[in-house]
């Protein structure tokens, strides 16, 4: 009887042991950012790269392609974000608008906005499933460059 009681208590203790913790599932790898650096014009281009996340250091934006330019001593950046859909591109453009100081100007001809981001002028537009633009040039200088960039986005 004594052995039965010990066996019974032993089985009870085995039943109280905690189940092994499930193995942590590995975090999904971030979606690779498409490389659209070949769409940037070569004239004045200093460098081009793919930014994995938060292009232009904007928290609401994903990564994209970014090019640095210097023309006649004036430095500026061009960017392209592949948003996967026209709707996502439009919402991202509104996120950019929210980051601009004061009241950004609506650009009816480009479907975008022009304003200030920090201490630099920002010209951005959405075309198809892309959000693109120019940081560092005033509207009058950015617009013809943006028109040429928009022609590259198909």
Number of C-alpha atoms within 10 A of each C-alpha: 6 7 8 9 10 11 12 11 12 11 11 11 10 9 10 8 8 7 7 6 6 6 6 6 6 6 6 6 6 8 8 11 17 16 17 18 18 12 16 20 15 12 9 14 17 13 13 20 15 20 19 15 17 13 19 17 11 14 12 13 17 18 23 27 24 24 22 17 19 14 11 6 7 10 15 20 20 28 27 29 26 22 23 11 11 16 14 17 22 21 14 21 22 14 15 22 24 14 17 19 13 11 12 18 14 16 15 9 9 16 13 23 24 24 22 21 21 10 8 14 19 26 32 26 27 26 17 17 18 25 26 25 26 26 23 20 19 16 20 9 12 21 20 11 16 20 14 12 19 21 10 12 18 8
